[in-house]
Amino acid sequence: MGKFKQEDHKLTFRVSEDILLELPEEDVMYFSERKITKAKPVVLVFSVEEDGRIEKIGFVEFDLRVLNRNAYITYYVSPVWRGRGLGKLMLKKAFDFAFRELNLHRITAEVYEYNERSLKLLEGLGFHREGILKEAKYHDGRYWDIIILGMLRENWKDR
Ligand SMILES: CC(C)(COP(=O)(O)OP(=O)(O)OC[C@H]1O[C@@H](n2cnc3c(N)ncnc32)[C@H](O)[C@@H]1OP(=O)(O)O)[C@@H](O)C(=O)NCCC(=O)NCCS
């Protein structure tokens, strides 16, 4: 077939929330697995016991890509509990769980360049900087880079 000419067939588009075409098997490889699987994130909620009371102090969320055995992580420690080593402890427990029970192959984090605490935390646990999304985050009147960090299962096993 020759080159498509707009004079012969009008090319139009409509705005849509999702792709309406079915993907043939041989083209699935070009798309994120999110177009095929939609696993719900796994969230670990952490608590501490204090004076007989159980208090929730933070969470670690794994946004799973099940085919790739990869997960994007988000984590949070309540402000009053920060700076005491709990973030590090929580992540260690969560990564042990992720590699042993969720059977992940890698863990990925996207951290905003101004989040020094988070960068220090991940690098302290052996994550490597793998790339940068230039000016991909807007905050407080300007654009900031997003730093991609990763940890492979084999590197966590050594720890
Ligand atoms: C990031 C966060 C989870 C860290 O929790 P935390 O309990 O304070 O962490 P820790 O006390 O275990 O400290 C982690 C590391 O950060 C360092 N750190 C602590 N306070 C810091 C600060 N103000 N600036 C820079 N580094 C700091 C610590 O030295 C420690 O590194 P080390 O183990 O090499 O000494 C917490 O600050 C938080 O919930 N922040 C808001 C949400 C967030 O940023 N989530 C991450 C999104 S990617």
Ligand as a Chemical Component Dictionary entry (heavy atoms), coordinates in Angstrom:
data_LIG
# 
_chem_comp.id                   LIG 
_chem_comp.type                 NON-POLYMER 
_chem_comp.pdbx_formal_charge   0 
_chem_comp.three_letter_code    LIG 
# 
loop_
_chem_comp_atom.comp_id 
_chem_comp_atom.atom_id 
_chem_comp_atom.alt_atom_id 
_chem_comp_atom.type_symbol 
_chem_comp_atom.charge 
_chem_comp_atom.model_Cartn_x 
_chem_comp_atom.model_Cartn_y 
_chem_comp_atom.model_Cartn_z 
_chem_comp_atom.pdbx_ordinal 
LIG C1  C1  C 0 10.726 10.326 53.907 1  
LIG C2  C2  C 0 10.204 9.826  55.269 2  
LIG C3  C3  C 0 9.356  8.587  55.049 3  
LIG C4  C4  C 0 11.404 9.502  56.139 4  
LIG O1  O1  O 0 10.939 8.994  57.371 5  
LIG P1  P1  P 0 11.809 9.102  58.724 6  
LIG O2  O2  O 0 11.203 8.222  59.752 7  
LIG O3  O3  O 0 11.972 10.527 59.082 8  
LIG O4  O4  O 0 13.213 8.508  58.217 9  
LIG P2  P2  P 0 14.453 8.062  59.107 10 
LIG O5  O5  O 0 14.393 8.684  60.472 11 
LIG O6  O6  O 0 14.543 6.582  59.007 12 
LIG O7  O7  O 0 15.660 8.759  58.322 13 
LIG C5  C5  C 0 15.967 8.355  57.018 14 
LIG C6  C6  C 0 17.225 9.044  56.540 15 
LIG O8  O8  O 0 16.973 10.427 56.290 16 
LIG C7  C7  C 0 17.925 11.232 56.956 17 
LIG N1  N1  N 0 17.270 12.448 57.427 18 
LIG C8  C8  C 0 16.473 12.586 58.499 19 
LIG N2  N2  N 0 16.020 13.858 58.551 20 
LIG C9  C9  C 0 16.553 14.508 57.484 21 
LIG C10 C10 C 0 16.456 15.819 56.992 22 
LIG N3  N3  N 0 15.703 16.743 57.608 23 
LIG N4  N4  N 0 17.126 16.142 55.839 24 
LIG C11 C11 C 0 17.883 15.218 55.191 25 
LIG N5  N5  N 0 17.994 13.945 55.630 26 
LIG C12 C12 C 0 17.338 13.597 56.756 27 
LIG C13 C13 C 0 18.399 10.413 58.113 28 
LIG O9  O9  O 0 19.726 10.788 58.438 29 
LIG C14 C14 C 0 18.346 9.009  57.575 30 
LIG O10 O10 O 0 19.514 8.682  56.877 31 
LIG P3  P3  P 0 20.619 7.751  57.573 32 
LIG O11 O11 O 0 19.959 6.447  57.864 33 
LIG O12 O12 O 0 21.672 7.664  56.530 34 
LIG O13 O13 O 0 21.026 8.467  58.801 35 
LIG C15 C15 C 0 9.361  10.933 55.987 36 
LIG O14 O14 O 0 10.166 12.060 56.107 37 
LIG C16 C16 C 0 8.085  11.287 55.279 38 
LIG O15 O15 O 0 7.045  10.643 55.479 39 
LIG N6  N6  N 0 8.120  12.354 54.457 40 
LIG C17 C17 C 0 6.956  12.833 53.752 41 
LIG C18 C18 C 0 6.489  11.857 52.690 42 
LIG C19 C19 C 0 7.586  11.514 51.729 43 
LIG O16 O16 O 0 8.469  12.298 51.407 44 
LIG N7  N7  N 0 7.481  10.293 51.197 45 
LIG C20 C20 C 0 8.420  9.785  50.203 46 
LIG C21 C21 C 0 7.887  10.007 48.833 47 
LIG S1  S1  S 0 9.036  9.364  47.638 48 
# 
loop_
_chem_comp_bond.comp_id 
_chem_comp_bond.atom_id_1 
_chem_comp_bond.atom_id_2 
_chem_comp_bond.value_order 
_chem_comp_bond.pdbx_ordinal 
LIG C1  C2  SING 1  
LIG C2  C3  SING 2  
LIG C2  C4  SING 3  
LIG C2  C15 SING 4  
LIG C4  O1  SING 5  
LIG O1  P1  SING 6  
LIG P1  O2  DOUB 7  
LIG P1  O3  SING 8  
LIG P1  O4  SING 9  
LIG O4  P2  SING 10 
LIG P2  O5  DOUB 11 
LIG P2  O6  SING 12 
LIG P2  O7  SING 13 
LIG O7  C5  SING 14 
LIG C5  C6  SING 15 
LIG C6  O8  SING 16 
LIG C6  C14 SING 17 
LIG O8  C7  SING 18 
LIG C7  N1  SING 19 
LIG C7  C13 SING 20 
LIG N1  C8  SING 21 
LIG N1  C12 SING 22 
LIG C8  N2  DOUB 23 
LIG N2  C9  SING 24 
LIG C9  C10 SING 25 
LIG C9  C12 DOUB 26 
LIG C10 N3  SING 27 
LIG C10 N4  DOUB 28 
LIG N4  C11 SING 29 
LIG C11 N5  DOUB 30 
LIG N5  C12 SING 31 
LIG C13 O9  SING 32 
LIG C13 C14 SING 33 
LIG C14 O10 SING 34 
LIG O10 P3  SING 35 
LIG P3  O11 DOUB 36 
LIG P3  O12 SING 37 
LIG P3  O13 SING 38 
LIG C15 O14 SING 39 
LIG C15 C16 SING 40 
LIG C16 O15 DOUB 41 
LIG C16 N6  SING 42 
LIG N6  C17 SING 43 
LIG C17 C18 SING 44 
LIG C18 C19 SING 45 
LIG C19 O16 DOUB 46 
LIG C19 N7  SING 47 
LIG N7  C20 SING 48 
LIG C20 C21 SING 49 
LIG C21 S1  SING 50 
# 
